[in-house]
Amino acid sequence: MTDPKRFRNLAIIAHVDHGKTTLVDQLLKAGGTYRANQAVQERAMDSMDLEREKGITIKAKNTSIHWNGYTINIVDTPGHADFGGEVERVMKMVDGVLLVVDAFEGPQAQTRFVLRKALQENLMPIVVINKIDRPHANPEEVKEKVLELFLELDATDEQFNAPFVYGSARDGYFMDALEGEPPVDCTPLLNKIIEYIPSPLADPEGDFQMLVSNIDWDDYVGRVAIGRITSGKVKKGDTVYLVREDGSREQGKVTRMFEYSGLSSQDSAIGEAGNIIGLAGFEDVNIGETINGTPELEPLPFVAIDPPTISMEFSINNGPFGGRDGKNVTSRVIRDRLMRETRTNVSIQVEDTDKAGVFRVSARGAMQIAVLVETMRRENYEVCVSRPTVITRKDEAGHQLEPFETIYVEVPDECANSTVRLLTARKGQLEEMNSREGTGHTYIQACIPTRGIIGFEFELVNLTSGRGIFSHLFREYNRYAGDITTRLTGTLVSMETGVSTPFALAALEERGKLFVGPQEDIYAGQIVGENPRAMDMPVNPCKEKHLNNIRSATKGDGIQLSPHVKFTLERAIEYIEPDELVEATPHFIRLRKRILDANERARAKNKE
């Protein structure tokens, strides 16, 4: 039997792009996961296609390394605020955290969010100041900022005195102090983990008990409950009892057990107190429920998760091209897929609406829902989605409340004033603005309604030529801030169904920006471009050139069209207005009006 003192369970937390997943790669190498001559894929823990493309972690993942007789279980967590639910539930599985901070950027919004959650759970932090080889890196100043953040977040004395390690995850070295020769590997960091991260409080002699902190799926045994064993042990074939959130209990049998090692899971004969394992045996097990070895044991407490702040409508593709591109198109299969998502993603909620084939999906942010839509596209679904709307509440006096966020923006100095104007137009209240000497960048902090963040990224990218970055954190519900105009332009709406022609598009280019190219299938009610004026203009992108006995058939064949605007899914979702939808199919992203028929649209507008 392995002594629980030989286990270390820790999560790696950080802001987006501060080097978490690269750090895990180095720890895996140090633990002997890779052979000496093995070709290693960079950011090996980012296993989803979407994670590789976007360069961010979306789902929390488990791995473990064996070093000097210790088993170190590591959970790699997302750094994007929209996936905070993934971070929150992981905190119940671990005893400490590695806080990774960029030596140039310092602690950012998401650093603050995940660190607050970790400190509230009384977890022991180890601070890794990463990327000390970056130009303008200032690890000493960043250390001071991290300590200030600990004070702000009410860290205990023990947490405040957390050890610091400096290094470069990309180059694979870490050291205890900045002076002296840099070591060549991760040994100083691994020593700190063994020394400072406490071993799990687990009772090897007690009855088996485990809190379900994550859910995985296995093609052979179905749902796999992942969690840390707090007492006892369990093996394949044991009878266990699931305690649900409502207090009801269900008996089951352990059909398979997994341990997480390196980049894969492997069958395990026995699960021991203190270890993180996967357990199959219940068809319908959810995050936050407890699995016990005896029927009378009480459930373990579960961490509360921040509520969703935005919602979007998902509906069947009822356009003329519905069913052409994808195989999963009926409301039943779309509903089943959405419900399946709620089982593994605790921060997403799905409700039926009073409209047939329309479902309301609530989440932390537009990015989180866009990732879900993109995943469904790749699984051969067709779906129409609406613009995100914020979830409002009423206070005791009947006033409408809406969610507000703290937004942190970093822009080149010359763009600072324009950025403040942009934030003000979106009802943002400036709280802090300072220029960091020698970097040419200004840091802005403001309080802004969540509505004001929808579509903000695109405008910031245009304003700063792609050099501006921002992050945001949920703050509170407060009084409704009034109307926000996020789009000042109208649209060019096709009034014909057919194939777009260069002749018609060349004429439309004078009216505004185009979203379609020549020889594309178009339908009536589809948005084919942007009108600079704030009104919708009916156009015919399928118009053919009529021939007569004077014009030759070849005259005008050399039409040169400007490149049309291609939307990413996130940009399309943030661009549309409430009376518009994004049609997402495996190969196409189209913008369209909710009501495709022009006469019906006019009647609906008059009714309003």
HURAHU-V755181 format. One record per residue. N is the residue number from 1. RES is the residue in one letter. OMEGA is omega as a letter, one per 20 degrees, with the letter a starting at -180 (999 if undefined). NEAR is the number of other C-alpha atoms within 12 Angstrom. Layout:
BEGIN
n & res & omega & near
N & RES & OMEGA & NEAR
N & RES & OMEGA & NEAR
END
This chain:
BEGIN
n & res & omega & near
1 & M & r & 16
2 & T & r & 20
3 & D & r & 23
4 & P & r & 31
5 & K & r & 26
6 & R & r & 29
7 & F & r & 38
8 & R & a & 45
9 & N & a & 48
10 & L & r & 46
11 & A & r & 48
12 & I & a & 49
13 & I & r & 51
14 & A & r & 47
15 & H & r & 40
16 & V & r & 40
17 & D & r & 32
18 & H & r & 38
19 & G & a & 40
20 & K & a & 45
21 & T & r & 46
22 & T & r & 34
23 & L & r & 44
24 & V & r & 43
25 & D & a & 34
26 & Q & r & 37
27 & L & r & 44
28 & L & r & 38
29 & K & a & 34
30 & A & a & 32
31 & G & r & 31
32 & G & r & 21
33 & T & a & 27
34 & Y & r & 21
35 & R & a & 13
36 & A & a & 11
37 & N & a & 9
38 & Q & r & 10
39 & A & a & 11
40 & V & r & 18
41 & Q & r & 18
42 & E & a & 21
43 & R & a & 30
44 & A & a & 32
45 & M & r & 39
46 & D & a & 31
47 & S & r & 25
48 & M & r & 22
49 & D & a & 20
50 & L & r & 23
51 & E & a & 25
52 & R & a & 18
53 & E & a & 15
54 & K & a & 20
55 & G & r & 26
56 & I & r & 35
57 & T & a & 43
58 & I & a & 38
59 & K & r & 39
60 & A & a & 41
61 & K & a & 41
62 & N & r & 44
63 & T & r & 42
64 & S & r & 39
65 & I & r & 35
66 & H & a & 26
67 & W & r & 26
68 & N & r & 16
69 & G & r & 15
70 & Y & r & 25
71 & T & r & 34
72 & I & r & 43
73 & N & a & 45
74 & I & r & 47
75 & V & r & 49
76 & D & a & 44
77 & T & r & 46
78 & P & r & 41
79 & G & a & 44
80 & H & a & 40
81 & A & a & 43
82 & D & a & 43
83 & F & a & 41
84 & G & r & 48
85 & G & r & 40
86 & E & a & 41
87 & V & a & 47
88 & E & a & 43
89 & R & r & 43
90 & V & a & 49
91 & M & r & 45
92 & K & a & 41
93 & M & a & 47
94 & V & a & 46
95 & D & a & 40
96 & G & r & 43
97 & V & r & 47
98 & L & r & 46
99 & L & a & 50
100 & V & a & 50
101 & V & r & 50
102 & D & a & 40
103 & A & r & 36
104 & F & a & 27
105 & E & a & 37
106 & G & a & 40
107 & P & a & 39
108 & Q & a & 42
109 & A & a & 36
110 & Q & r & 37
111 & T & a & 44
112 & R & a & 40
113 & F & a & 38
114 & V & r & 44
115 & L & r & 46
116 & R & r & 33
117 & K & a & 35
118 & A & a & 40
119 & L & r & 34
120 & Q & r & 24
121 & E & r & 28
122 & N & r & 26
123 & L & a & 37
124 & M & r & 41
125 & P & r & 47
126 & I & a & 44
127 & V & r & 47
128 & V & r & 46
129 & I & a & 47
130 & N & r & 46
131 & K & a & 35
132 & I & r & 38
133 & D & r & 24
134 & R & r & 20
135 & P & a & 14
136 & H & r & 21
137 & A & r & 25
138 & N & a & 27
139 & P & a & 34
140 & E & r & 24
141 & E & r & 22
142 & V & r & 30
143 & K & r & 36
144 & E & a & 21
145 & K & r & 26
146 & V & r & 38
147 & L & r & 31
148 & E & r & 18
149 & L & r & 28
150 & F & r & 32
151 & L & r & 21
152 & E & a & 16
153 & L & r & 24
154 & D & r & 21
155 & A & r & 27
156 & T & r & 22
157 & D & a & 16
158 & E & r & 19
159 & Q & a & 33
160 & F & r & 27
161 & N & a & 19
162 & A & r & 30
163 & P & r & 31
164 & F & r & 35
165 & V & a & 40
166 & Y & r & 41
167 & G & r & 41
168 & S & r & 35
169 & A & a & 41
170 & R & a & 26
171 & D & r & 22
172 & G & r & 31
173 & Y & r & 33
174 & F & r & 38
175 & M & a & 32
176 & D & a & 26
177 & A & a & 22
178 & L & a & 22
179 & E & r & 13
180 & G & a & 10
181 & E & r & 12
182 & P & r & 23
183 & P & a & 22
184 & V & a & 18
185 & D & a & 26
186 & C & a & 34
187 & T & a & 26
188 & P & a & 28
189 & L & r & 40
190 & L & r & 38
191 & N & r & 25
192 & K & a & 29
193 & I & a & 41
194 & I & a & 29
195 & E & a & 22
196 & Y & r & 28
197 & I & a & 37
198 & P & r & 28
199 & S & a & 31
200 & P & r & 34
201 & L & a & 25
202 & A & a & 34
203 & D & a & 24
204 & P & a & 25
205 & E & a & 18
206 & G & r & 20
207 & D & a & 26
208 & F & r & 38
209 & Q & a & 42
210 & M & r & 49
211 & L & r & 44
212 & V & a & 46
213 & S & a & 45
214 & N & r & 43
215 & I & r & 39
216 & D & r & 35
217 & W & r & 26
218 & D & a & 22
219 & D & a & 9
220 & Y & a & 11
221 & V & r & 21
222 & G & a & 20
223 & R & r & 30
224 & V & r & 35
225 & A & a & 42
226 & I & r & 44
227 & G & r & 48
228 & R & r & 49
229 & I & a & 44
230 & T & r & 39
231 & S & r & 32
232 & G & r & 31
233 & K & a & 36
234 & V & r & 42
235 & K & a & 29
236 & K & a & 23
237 & G & r & 18
238 & D & r & 26
239 & T & a & 23
240 & V & a & 33
241 & Y & r & 34
242 & L & r & 43
243 & V & a & 35
244 & R & a & 27
245 & E & a & 22
246 & D & r & 13
247 & G & r & 18
248 & S & a & 17
249 & R & a & 25
250 & E & a & 27
251 & Q & r & 24
252 & G & a & 27
253 & K & r & 24
254 & V & a & 33
255 & T & r & 29
256 & R & r & 32
257 & M & a & 34
258 & F & r & 36
259 & E & a & 35
260 & Y & a & 33
261 & S & a & 31
262 & G & a & 32
263 & L & a & 32
264 & S & r & 20
265 & S & r & 25
266 & Q & r & 20
267 & D & a & 21
268 & S & a & 24
269 & A & a & 22
270 & I & r & 28
271 & G & a & 37
272 & E & a & 40
273 & A & r & 37
274 & G & a & 42
275 & N & r & 51
276 & I & a & 51
277 & I & r & 45
278 & G & a & 49
279 & L & r & 52
280 & A & a & 41
281 & G & r & 34
282 & F & r & 33
283 & E & a & 24
284 & D & r & 25
285 & V & a & 37
286 & N & r & 34
287 & I & r & 42
288 & G & r & 38
289 & E & a & 37
290 & T & r & 42
291 & I & a & 52
292 & N & r & 37
293 & G & r & 34
294 & T & a & 27
295 & P & a & 23
296 & E & a & 20
297 & L & r & 22
298 & E & r & 25
299 & P & r & 29
300 & L & a & 30
301 & P & a & 21
302 & F & a & 26
303 & V & r & 26
304 & A & a & 21
305 & I & r & 25
306 & D & a & 27
307 & P & r & 27
308 & P & r & 36
309 & T & r & 40
310 & I & r & 38
311 & S & r & 35
312 & M & r & 41
313 & E & r & 41
314 & F & r & 44
315 & S & r & 37
316 & I & r & 36
317 & N & a & 35
318 & N & r & 31
319 & G & a & 33
320 & P & a & 22
321 & F & a & 26
322 & G & r & 26
323 & G & a & 22
324 & R & a & 20
325 & D & a & 25
326 & G & r & 26
327 & K & a & 21
328 & N & a & 27
329 & V & a & 35
330 & T & a & 26
331 & S & a & 25
332 & R & a & 19
333 & V & r & 22
334 & I & r & 36
335 & R & r & 31
336 & D & a & 22
337 & R & r & 30
338 & L & r & 34
339 & M & r & 23
340 & R & r & 25
341 & E & a & 30
342 & T & a & 26
343 & R & a & 30
344 & T & a & 32
345 & N & a & 38
346 & V & a & 38
347 & S & r & 35
348 & I & r & 37
349 & Q & a & 30
350 & V & r & 31
351 & E & r & 23
352 & D & r & 24
353 & T & r & 16
354 & D & r & 10
355 & K & a & 14
356 & A & r & 17
357 & G & r & 26
358 & V & a & 28
359 & F & r & 31
360 & R & r & 33
361 & V & a & 42
362 & S & a & 36
363 & A & a & 39
364 & R & a & 40
365 & G & a & 44
366 & A & a & 43
367 & M & a & 35
368 & Q & a & 41
369 & I & r & 42
370 & A & r & 38
371 & V & r & 33
372 & L & r & 39
373 & V & a & 41
374 & E & r & 35
375 & T & r & 27
376 & M & r & 34
377 & R & a & 30
378 & R & r & 24
379 & E & r & 23
380 & N & r & 26
381 & Y & r & 39
382 & E & a & 41
383 & V & r & 49
384 & C & a & 44
385 & V & a & 48
386 & S & r & 41
387 & R & r & 40
388 & P & r & 43
389 & T & a & 34
390 & V & r & 33
391 & I & a & 29
392 & T & r & 27
393 & R & r & 20
394 & K & r & 16
395 & D & a & 14
396 & E & a & 8
397 & A & r & 9
398 & G & r & 11
399 & H & r & 15
400 & Q & r & 19
401 & L & r & 24
402 & E & a & 30
403 & P & r & 35
404 & F & a & 33
405 & E & r & 33
406 & T & a & 35
407 & I & r & 38
408 & Y & a & 36
409 & V & r & 44
410 & E & a & 37
411 & V & r & 34
412 & P & a & 30
413 & D & a & 26
414 & E & a & 19
415 & C & a & 29
416 & A & a & 29
417 & N & r & 21
418 & S & r & 22
419 & T & r & 37
420 & V & r & 34
421 & R & r & 20
422 & L & r & 34
423 & L & a & 39
424 & T & r & 25
425 & A & r & 27
426 & R & r & 32
427 & K & r & 28
428 & G & r & 33
429 & Q & a & 26
430 & L & a & 27
431 & E & a & 19
432 & E & r & 19
433 & M & r & 23
434 & N & a & 22
435 & S & r & 21
436 & R & a & 21
437 & E & r & 12
438 & G & a & 14
439 & T & a & 19
440 & G & a & 19
441 & H & r & 24
442 & T & r & 30
443 & Y & a & 34
444 & I & r & 39
445 & Q & a & 31
446 & A & r & 36
447 & C & a & 34
448 & I & r & 42
449 & P & r & 42
450 & T & r & 43
451 & R & a & 38
452 & G & a & 39
453 & I & a & 45
454 & I & a & 38
455 & G & a & 33
456 & F & a & 39
457 & E & a & 32
458 & F & a & 28
459 & E & r & 30
460 & L & r & 30
461 & V & r & 23
462 & N & a & 19
463 & L & a & 24
464 & T & a & 26
465 & S & r & 16
466 & G & a & 17
467 & R & a & 24
468 & G & r & 31
469 & I & r & 33
470 & F & r & 35
471 & S & a & 36
472 & H & a & 40
473 & L & r & 39
474 & F & a & 34
475 & R & a & 22
476 & E & r & 22
477 & Y & a & 28
478 & N & a & 24
479 & R & r & 20
480 & Y & a & 27
481 & A & a & 26
482 & G & a & 18
483 & D & r & 12
484 & I & r & 24
485 & T & a & 22
486 & T & r & 29
487 & R & a & 26
488 & L & a & 18
489 & T & r & 22
490 & G & a & 27
491 & T & r & 36
492 & L & a & 37
493 & V & a & 42
494 & S & r & 39
495 & M & a & 28
496 & E & r & 27
497 & T & a & 26
498 & G & a & 24
499 & V & a & 24
500 & S & a & 34
501 & T & r & 26
502 & P & a & 29
503 & F & a & 27
504 & A & a & 32
505 & L & r & 38
506 & A & r & 32
507 & A & a & 25
508 & L & a & 36
509 & E & r & 30
510 & E & a & 17
511 & R & a & 26
512 & G & r & 30
513 & K & r & 29
514 & L & r & 36
515 & F & a & 35
516 & V & r & 41
517 & G & r & 30
518 & P & r & 29
519 & Q & r & 18
520 & E & r & 22
521 & D & a & 24
522 & I & r & 35
523 & Y & r & 32
524 & A & a & 34
525 & G & r & 40
526 & Q & r & 44
527 & I & a & 44
528 & V & a & 48
529 & G & a & 41
530 & E & r & 35
531 & N & a & 27
532 & P & r & 20
533 & R & a & 17
534 & A & r & 17
535 & M & r & 17
536 & D & a & 32
537 & M & r & 26
538 & P & a & 30
539 & V & r & 34
540 & N & a & 32
541 & P & a & 42
542 & C & a & 32
543 & K & r & 25
544 & E & r & 21
545 & K & r & 22
546 & H & a & 15
547 & L & r & 12
548 & N & a & 10
549 & N & r & 7
550 & I & a & 9
551 & R & r & 12
552 & S & a & 12
553 & A & a & 13
554 & T & a & 13
555 & K & r & 14
556 & G & r & 16
557 & D & a & 15
558 & G & a & 10
559 & I & r & 17
560 & Q & r & 16
561 & L & r & 23
562 & S & r & 20
563 & P & a & 15
564 & H & a & 22
565 & V & r & 22
566 & K & a & 20
567 & F & r & 25
568 & T & a & 25
569 & L & a & 36
570 & E & a & 33
571 & R & a & 27
572 & A & a & 36
573 & I & a & 41
574 & E & a & 37
575 & Y & a & 38
576 & I & r & 36
577 & E & a & 32
578 & P & a & 22
579 & D & a & 27
580 & E & r & 32
581 & L & r & 38
582 & V & r & 44
583 & E & a & 46
584 & A & r & 45
585 & T & a & 35
586 & P & a & 27
587 & H & a & 20
588 & F & r & 31
589 & I & a & 34
590 & R & r & 43
591 & L & a & 47
592 & R & r & 45
593 & K & r & 38
594 & R & r & 33
595 & I & a & 24
596 & L & a & 29
597 & D & a & 24
598 & A & a & 24
599 & N & r & 15
600 & E & r & 15
601 & R & a & 22
602 & A & r & 17
603 & R & a & 12
604 & A & a & 15
605 & K & r & 12
606 & N & r & 9
607 & K & a & 8
608 & E & 999 & 8
END
